[in-house]
Amino acid sequence: RRGPYLKFILRELSSVFVAIWAVMTLLQIRGVIRGPEAYAAFQDRLRTPLLLMLNSVSFLFVLLHTLTWFQAAPQAMAVRVKGQRIPDVLVVTANFVIWLALSGFVAWRLLGG
């Protein structure tokens, strides 16, 4: 009975970890801009147990945030074609396919493709 409520609370809590993830990304960009020494110092800080745990938990919450947002997308945007609303499952599926395709492309580019 409390499953939907727990899911809602976790989704709302995930926003805090999305913000942490964004700040960490901005700090990483700042380290890159400041040069190799600054970036190396940033990378060393990331290896501390506290930040490793925080980043691991943040990653899981960012993943939860993404998955629940994709599932909520049909309610957020009612896509219509020729006056007919597209079924929710197609909107959700399209979001996941685009996400996987973009992730695959980014991975391919980063790995030297």
N, C-alpha and C positions, 0 to 999 in steps of 0.2 A: 504493500500500500504506500510505502514511503519512497519507492523507487523514483517516480517522477519528481518528487520534491528534492531528493538527493541529487538527481541529475541537474535540476535547476540551480541548486546551491553551488555545485561543482562548476557549472558553466559560468556563473557570476564570479566565483572565486578565480576562475581561469583568467579573467581580465587582468588581475593583478600580475600574474605570471607572464602574460603577453606583454605588459608594460615593462617588466624586468627584462624580458628577452629583447625588446626594442632598445632599451637603454644599453644593454650589453653590446648589441650590434653597433650602436652609435659610438660607444667607447672603443670598440675594435676599429672602426673607421678612423677615429681620432688617432689611434696608435699608428695606423698605416700612414696617415698624413704626416705625422710627426717624425717618421723615419724608422729605420730598422731597429735602433736601440729601444725606442719607445714601444714599438710593436713587440719586441722580444720581452720587455718588462711586462707588458700586458699579458702575453702568453704565459709567462711565469706565474702571474697572479691567478690566472685561470686554472692552474694546476693544483691549487690549494684544495684540500678536502671539502671545505665549506662551499667554495664556488663550484666545484665539480658536482656536489650534491644539488646545489641550487639550480645549476644549469640542467641537470638531469630531470629534476622535478618540473622545471619550467618547460622543458621540451615536451614532457608528457601532457602538461596543461595546455600548451599551444596546440598540440595535436588534438586534444579533446575539444578545444575551442573551435578549431577548424572543422572537425567532424560534425559538431552540433550546429555550427553555422550553416554548413552545406545542407543539413537535414531541415533547417528552418527556412532556407532560401525560398521554397515555394510559397510560404506564407508572406515573406517579405516582398516578393515580386511575382505578381500574377502574370505570367507570360501568355499572350494570346496570339494565335495565328488564325487569320480570317474569322475573327470573332469567337473562336473556340479556345477555351483555356487548355493549355498543354498539361497533361497529367503530371502530378507532383513527382512521380518516379522518374520521368524524363528530365526534369529540371535538376533533380539530385544527381542522377547519373551523369548528365552533361557536366556538372560541376566537378565531379570526381574524375571524369575522363580528362577534362582540361587541366586539372591539378596534376594528375599523373603525367600527362604529356609535357607540361611545362617543367615539372621536376626532373623528368628524364632528359629533357633538352639541356637544362642547367647542369645536371650531373655530367652529361656527355661533353659539354663545353669545358667544365672545370677539369675533367680528366684528359683533356687534350684532344678532343674529337674534332 
